[in-house]
Structures are given as structure tokens and as C-alpha cells.
């Protein structure tokens, strides 16, 4: 059986990871890429008003992938059923479906007439 994520997380020090984004960070999510029991597959996914979505290794703090999604900025993001896909709420009131596998926006559409504050997939 694999290691417990929470047991291992208890040993982390509070650390600030500078330089992940150039703008205000709008969301951070803990996500797994691969088998849940393999602790090395867990990543932090962060979004920013600078329009980027980043994948950060939670063990060494290094940005593994960074993609520019939209010039209006990203307000929030939520993982979809596929581990490598995210729905992103954009500052221009659009919603985009983004793939880490391809590094591209799969689809983008206008969702609201006024601002989006949060997005959630269940």
C-alpha cells in the first residue's frame, strides 16, 4: 500500500514559492497526475490574473509546466473528471476547458454577462 498524502504533508514546512506568477494568484489546487499512491505524482495547480496556469512540483517548488491561457486573466479553475483537464473561469466572463496534456484551450465560451467569481466541477 502507498504512503498517506496527509501523513507526508504534515512534514512540510510552511514555504513561500516566489516567482510562480507575475500577477495575483487566484487559485491553487492539489492534483494528482498518475496513481494516487505515488506521492511523486501530486502537483499544485495555480492560476493567476496574469493569464497563466502552472503546474508546480509540491516537493521541490519548481514550476514544471506553465501555459498562457487568456490575456483577460484567470479568476478560478477546477479539475475535470480527466486528471489533466481543467475548467477555467476567465476575467472576461468566459469559461475555458484547458488540457495540460496538449497545453491548449480545448473550448472557450461566454458564460455570463457579469463577472465570474468561482467555478466548480462535481
C-alpha positions as CSV (number, residue, x, y, z in Angstrom):
1,X,0.0,0.0,0.0
2,X,1.2,3.6,-0.8
3,X,2.1,6.4,1.5
4,X,-0.5,8.6,3.0
5,X,-0.6,12.0,1.4
6,X,-1.7,13.7,4.6
7,X,1.0,12.0,6.7
8,X,3.7,13.2,4.3
9,X,2.2,16.7,4.1
10,X,2.5,17.1,7.9
11,X,6.2,17.1,7.5
12,X,6.3,20.0,5.1
13,X,7.4,23.4,6.3
14,X,5.4,26.5,5.5
15,X,7.1,27.7,2.4
16,X,6.5,30.7,0.1
17,X,7.3,29.8,-3.5
18,X,8.3,33.1,-5.1
19,X,8.1,33.8,-8.8
20,X,5.4,31.3,-9.7
21,X,3.2,34.1,-11.3
22,X,3.7,37.7,-12.3
23,X,0.2,38.7,-11.2
24,X,-2.1,38.0,-8.3
25,X,-2.6,34.3,-7.7
26,X,-6.3,33.5,-7.9
27,X,-6.4,29.8,-7.1
28,X,-4.3,26.8,-6.1
29,X,-5.4,23.2,-6.2
30,X,-3.7,20.0,-5.2
31,X,-4.0,17.4,-8.0
32,X,-2.6,14.0,-8.8
33,X,-1.3,13.0,-12.2
34,X,-1.0,9.3,-12.3
35,X,-1.5,6.8,-9.4
36,X,-2.8,8.2,-6.2
37,X,-0.5,6.0,-4.1
38,X,2.6,7.5,-5.9
39,X,3.3,10.7,-3.9
40,X,5.7,11.9,-6.6
41,X,2.7,12.4,-8.9
42,X,1.0,15.1,-6.8
43,X,1.2,18.7,-8.1
44,X,-0.1,22.1,-7.2
45,X,-2.0,23.7,-10.0
46,X,-2.1,27.5,-9.7
47,X,-3.8,30.2,-11.7
48,X,-3.3,33.9,-11.9
49,X,-4.7,37.2,-13.1
50,X,-1.6,37.2,-15.4
51,X,-3.5,34.6,-17.5
52,X,-1.2,31.6,-16.8
53,X,-2.0,28.2,-15.4
54,X,1.0,26.5,-13.8
55,X,1.9,23.0,-12.6
56,X,4.3,23.1,-9.6
57,X,6.1,20.1,-8.0
58,X,5.0,20.2,-4.4
59,X,8.2,18.6,-3.2
60,X,10.8,20.9,-4.8
61,X,8.7,24.0,-5.6
62,X,9.8,24.1,-9.2
63,X,7.3,25.0,-11.9
64,X,7.0,22.0,-14.2
65,X,4.6,23.5,-16.8
66,X,3.3,26.9,-17.4
67,X,0.8,27.8,-20.1
68,X,-0.7,31.2,-21.1
69,X,-4.5,30.7,-21.3
70,X,-6.0,34.2,-21.8
71,X,-5.0,37.8,-21.7
72,X,-8.0,38.8,-19.6
73,X,-6.7,36.6,-16.7
74,X,-7.9,33.5,-14.9
75,X,-10.2,34.0,-11.9
76,X,-10.5,30.4,-10.8
77,X,-10.0,26.8,-12.0
78,X,-11.4,23.4,-11.2
79,X,-10.2,20.0,-12.2
80,X,-12.5,18.0,-14.5
81,X,-13.0,14.2,-14.5
82,X,-9.9,13.7,-16.6
83,X,-6.9,14.5,-14.4
84,X,-5.1,16.6,-17.0
85,X,-8.1,18.8,-17.9
86,X,-9.4,22.0,-16.1
87,X,-12.3,24.3,-16.4
88,X,-11.1,27.9,-16.1
89,X,-13.2,30.9,-15.2
90,X,-11.7,33.9,-17.1
91,X,-11.9,37.6,-16.1
92,X,-13.7,38.4,-19.4
93,X,-16.7,36.2,-18.2
94,X,-15.8,33.3,-20.4
95,X,-15.2,29.7,-19.3
96,X,-12.5,27.7,-21.0
97,X,-11.7,24.0,-21.0
98,X,-7.9,23.6,-20.7
99,X,-5.8,20.5,-21.3
100,X,-2.4,20.1,-19.6
101,X,-1.7,17.2,-21.9
102,X,-1.7,19.3,-25.0
103,X,-1.2,22.8,-23.4
104,X,-4.2,24.2,-25.2
105,X,-7.6,25.5,-24.6
106,X,-10.0,22.8,-25.9
107,X,-13.0,25.1,-26.0
108,X,-13.9,28.6,-24.7
109,X,-17.4,30.1,-24.5
110,X,-19.1,33.1,-23.0
111,X,-20.7,32.0,-19.7
112,X,-22.1,35.1,-18.0
113,X,-23.0,38.8,-18.6
114,X,-21.2,39.8,-15.4
115,X,-18.1,38.6,-13.6
116,X,-17.5,35.0,-12.6
117,X,-16.2,34.6,-9.0
118,X,-15.9,30.8,-8.7
119,X,-16.1,27.7,-10.8
120,X,-16.6,24.1,-9.6
121,X,-17.0,20.7,-11.2
122,X,-18.6,17.9,-9.4
